[in-house]
Amino acid sequence: MALSPAMTRQGSLVGLQIQQPTLRRSSYLGLQLTSQPCAKFSSISRGNLDLRCQVIPSSTTLPHFNVDISGPGKPIRSEERTTIRLALPSKGRMAEDTLGLMKDCQLSVRKLNPRQYIADISELKNVEVWFQRASDVVRKLKTGDVDMGIVGYDMLREYGEDDEDLIVVHDALGFGQCHLAIGIPTYGIFENINSLSELAAMPLWTEDRPLRVVTGYTYLGKKFLEEHGFKHVELSTADGALEAAPAMGTADAILDLVSSGTTLRENNLKEISGGAVLSSQGVFVANKKVLLERKEVLDVAHEMLERFEAHLTAQGQFTVVANMRGDSADEVADRILNATSYPGLQGPTVSPVYTNKGGKTAVDYYAIIICVPKFQLYQAVRELRKAGGSGVLVSPLTYIFDEETPRYRQLLDNLQK
């Protein structure tokens, strides 16, 4: 309500005029609103105070959100969304790594300013990027408010709750690697407990005194512990610093993400055998129904998958070019295949090197091209030299595109199930 500037005071009498907005028939996030004023007040007395309110009709309406106003007495019909929505993590290391991968794959995420939660990708037409908390990325994928997203596999499993409409397009984006595991104290009654089965067999856990586990993963935690024979468990949640709970006496164990294990050790906690719930890293996910119903979404998912796969396959790979003496391309190829351990992806590429001998063109060398993993690079160069190679050139690879991306074929198969 808006207060009018007119306000008078006469002794104990206050005259107050209030403007009450009228909401026309429209919709706001799917809710139908009435066009009638909410209330009318003529006089309200409170001791010496007399408050008089006058309702003044107004044409104010709430924003129109992607709906169709069908007229009086008719249902309001939602308009079909034509844009393609991609949800990305909004903050933290996962957000930084996601944008880094997009950039490496020549997908330019553009925001007009850093405070905005929406962006676009110049290389992908009709695609909106929505920056969301990791949990909301999954929730909005489930409801279909976004079509695709990148998120940690742990968050997908926790908030996706094994929903069949969530389909993993790429399961290993190469960042955010960690695992979800149970940690227990290294001291006291847990000093000699080193496995999940030993923890479950402790007679201490009863209905009156259950195993107290603090975690941010209540869905996965409950499911995991039930599957492994824990009958008396109490799960609780906390915001950060879970490792302090056992020392404070508010929990017996924690269930949290573990990377190097340093944080556990520094807080006198330990992992136990069989206590790992799942391994996690960044994954590319989509809404299965949307992929089946909207071909344009599947096409964008295909292009993004091609870019991701080509870049990730090329990571840590180097192109090695060397000149080798030989009588023919076949003879040089035979030497690479049989005298070295590095044939390349499908085999070496061999091409003639033309030289000028006394004004005549001659072929004394053949250039060979192979692909070598970084950690084997020096060994490969040594073997090529031993086989007669010289002038060895080494350069990193950016992309390796296959004839068909295996994960796309797998995606199509999964969509038919």
N, C-alpha and C positions, 0 to 999 in steps of 0.2 A: 504494500500500500504506500502511496505517496502523500506526504503531508502538504497541504496548501499553505502558502505564506501567510494567509489571514489567520491570526490567532489573537483572541482578546481575553482579558482577565478582569472580572468585575467582582470584587470581594471574593466569595467562595465559589463563584460561578465561572467556569471555563467553557468557552465556546470553541470547539475544535472541529474543523472540517477536514474529512479524510477522503481522498480520491481512491476508489476501489476499482482496479482494472477489470474489465469484462473480457473473458476468454472466449473468442469465437469458436465455432465448430472447426476444429483442425485436429492435428495429431502431433504428439511429441513422443518419440521413441515407441510408437505403437499404441499410445493411450489416447482415447477419444475424450475431448474436453467439451464441457457444456458452454453455452452462450449466455447463461443466466448468471446474474451476480451471485456471489457466494452467500451474502448475508446483508440484512438491513438493520440498523440500530436507530431508534428514535431518541431514547433517553436512558442513561444508566446512572444510578446514584450510588455513591460510596461515601457515606458520612456527609461531610461538608462539600464534597466534590460532585458536581453535576456534569457528566460527560455526554455531549450530544454529538452523534456521528451522522453524517449525510453521505450516502453512497451515490457517487457520480458515475454513470456509465462511461465506458471507454472502449475504444476499438483495439486495445492492445492485445496482441497474440503472441504465443510462444513460437520459437523458430520452427520452420518446416523441414523435416528430416526425411528426404527421399521417400515421400508418400504421395498418394493420389487422393485428392479430396473429391469424393464421389457425389456429393450433394446431400441434402437433408434426408434422413431416414435410410440412407444406403450405407453399406459397410465400407470401411476405408481399406483400400487395396494397396499393398506395398509394391512399389515399382521395382522391376528387376534390375539389379546392379550389373553394369556392363564393365566396370573396371576390374582389374585383377589385383588382389591385395596380397602383399608379401609382408609378414611380420618378422621383425628382427629384434634382438635384445637391445634394450635401451641404455644399459649402463654396465660397468664392470669389465673385467677382462674378456668375458665372452663377447661383449659388444665390440670391443677393440679388435679381437681376432676375427670376428665375422666380417667387419668392414675391411679388414686387411685381406681376407680371402676374396671378397668381392672385387677389390681393387686389382689384385693379382690376376683375376679372371676377366679383366677389362669390363667390369660392370661398375659404372660410376654412380654411386649413391649421392644425390645432390639435395642438400637442405638449404633453404634460403637463410636461415639463421640457426644457431645451435640449440635454441630453446624450442624449436618446433618438433612435433612428434610425427610429422608426415614428410615424405620426400619422394623423389622419383628416380628412375634409372634411365639415363638417356639412351642406352642401347636396347632397352626393352620397352616397346610402346604399350601404352595403356596400363602400365603397372604402377600401383601406388605402394610405397614402402611405409609401413606403420611401425614405429618404435614402441615396444611394449616391455613390461616386466616379463621375465622368463615364464612365470606361472600363467600370466595373461596370454602369452603367445599360444600356449597349449589350450587354454580355455576357449579362446576365440577361434582356434582351429576346430574345436569340437562343435561349436555352435554354427560354424560356417560364416562368421563375421569376417574372417580372413581366409584366404584360399591355400596359402603356403606359408612356411615359416622355417627359421633356423633356430635351434634351441639345443640345450644339452640333453642327451639321452636319458639322464636321471630325471630331469624335469618332465620329459615326455611320459615316462612311465609313472611317475608319481601323480601328476595332475591329469594325465590322459586316462589313467585307470584302465588300461588295456582296451580302450574303445576301438571297435573294429573300423570306425570311420577315419581313424588316423593311420596313414600309411607312410612308411619311411621310404623316401626316394633315394637318399644317399646316407649310408650308415657310418661313414668314417671321413669326416671333413678335416681331420688332422689337427685339431686344436681342442683345448679343454679336457685333455685326458686325465682321468682320475677313476676311482672306484668307490662305491658305497659299501661301507664295512662297519662291523661292530667293534667297539673298543672297550676294554675293561681295565680296571686298575692292575698295576703290577705288584701290588702289596696286599696285605690282609688276607681275607678269605679267598681272594682270586690269585694269590701268588703262584699256586700250582695248577691253575686252570689254563690250559693252552689250546683247547679246541671247543667248537660249538657244542658238540655232544657232551663234553664234560660240564659245560656251563648249564646245559639243559638238565643234566642228571643231578645237580646239586639239590639236596633235600630241603634246603632253606626255603625254596619257592613254594608257597602255599596260596590258598585263596585269600587268607588274611595278610600274607606277606609275599606279594608277587614280585617278580623281577621288574625293577623300575628302569625303564629305558627312555632317555630323553633324545628327541630327534626332530628334524623338520620333515621327515619322510614317514608319516603315519600310515599311509596306504601301503607302501612297500614294506614297511617294518612289520606291520600286523600280519600281512600275507606271508612274509618270509619266516617269521618266528612260528606261526601256526603250522606251516609246512614242515618245520624241523622239530616238531614235538614239544614246543613250549606251551604248557597249559595255563600257567598263571603268570601273566605279563600285564604290566601297566605302562602304557605309552603316554608320554607328556611332551609338550613342545616348548621351545625357548627361542628367543631371538639372539642368536650369536653366542659365542663363548661356551659351547656345549661341553668342552673339555673340562670346565671348572665344576660341573655338576657332581661328579663322583667325589671329588675332594671336599665339596661342601656338604655332602651327605644327602643331597636331594635326588640322586639317581645312582643306580648300581652300574649302569653301562650307558654308552652313547652309540648312536647309529648316525654316521655322518660321512661326508666325502673325504677321501684320503688321497693325497697326491704322492708326496715323498715319505710321509709318516713322521716327519720331524716334529710337527705340532703335537702328535700323540706322545712321542717320547719325552718331549719337554714338559708334558703335564702328567708324567708317570702313568701313561696308559699304553696298552699294547693291543695289536690285532691278534685274533685267534684263528687257528686253522678252521676252514669251513665257514668263517664269518663274513665273507665277501658276498654281498647281495647281487651286485652287477657292476660291470665296467661301463664307463661313460666317456663320451666325447661329443663334439658338435655333430648334429645330424640335420639333414634337410628333410622336412616333413610336409605332407599335404593332406587336405581333406579328400578322402576317397570318393565321396559322392560328387564333389565338384569336378574332380578329374574325369569322372564318367559322364557328367552332364554337360560340361563346357569344354569343347575341344581347344579353345584358345588358351585355357589354363594349362591343359596338358602340353600344348606346344611350347609355352613359356617354361614349364617344368623341364621339358626335354632340352631346351637350349641351355638353361642353367646347369642341368646335369652334365651336358656335353662339356661345358666350360670347366666345371668343377673337376670332372674326371680327367680331362686332358691336362690340367694344371697339376693336380695331385699325383698323377702318374709320372709326370716329368720331374717332380721334386726329387732332388738328390741324384738325378741322372745327368751325364755329360756326353756330349758328342766328341768323338775322337777321330781325327782325320790324319792319315799318314800316307806318305809316298813309298811304294815298294817296287823294287826292280822285279821284272818278270818277262817271260816270253809271250804270255797271253793273259787275258782277264781270268780265264778258267784256272790257269796254273796258280795265280795269285790268290784266288778265292779258295782253292784247295789248301793252300798253305795256311790261310787264316783259320779255316774250319778245322784243320787237323793238327796244326802246330801251336795254336793258342787256345785259351779257354774263353774267348770273348767273340762269339760270332755275330753279336748285334741282336736286334729284336727278332727278325725272321732270318737274318743272315747278313753278311757284309754287302755293302754297296761298292762295286768295283768299276772304275771308269778310267779310260786312258789319259795319260798326261803327255801332251804334245810338246816336243822340243825342236829347236832349229839346229840342224847339223850340216854345216857347210852350205847353207841356203836350201836345204831339204828338210821337210817335216818328218820327224821320226817319233816313235813311241818306245821309250826305254823304261818308263815308270808307269805304274798304275796307282791311282789314288783310292784308298779304301776308307769307308766311313762306317763306324760302329757306334753303338750306344753302350755306355759303361756306368755302373753305379759309382757314386762318389768314393765310397770306402774301398773300392777295388781299383781306383783310377791309376795309382802308381804301379801296381802290379801289372795292369793291362799294358801300360806304356813299356814296361820292361820286356814283356813277352813280344810285343810288336817289334821292338828294336832287335830282339834276338832272332825274329823271323825275317829280318831284312828291312824293317821300316825305318824311315828317316823323315825329318821335317814334320814331326808330330804336332798337331794343333789340337787344343782342348778348349771347349766352350760349354757353358751350362745350357741345359735345355729349359725352355719355358713351357711348352705344351707338347703332348704326344696324343694325337687324335687317332683312335682306332677306326676301323671300317664301320663298326657299329659299337656303341657304348654298351657293354654287357649289362650294366645296371639298368639301362632303359628297357632292354628286353625283359629283365627280371621284373621291372615295374609293370610292364604290360601284362605279364603272366599273373602277377599278384592282383591286378585289377579285375581279372576274370574269375577270381576265386570267390 
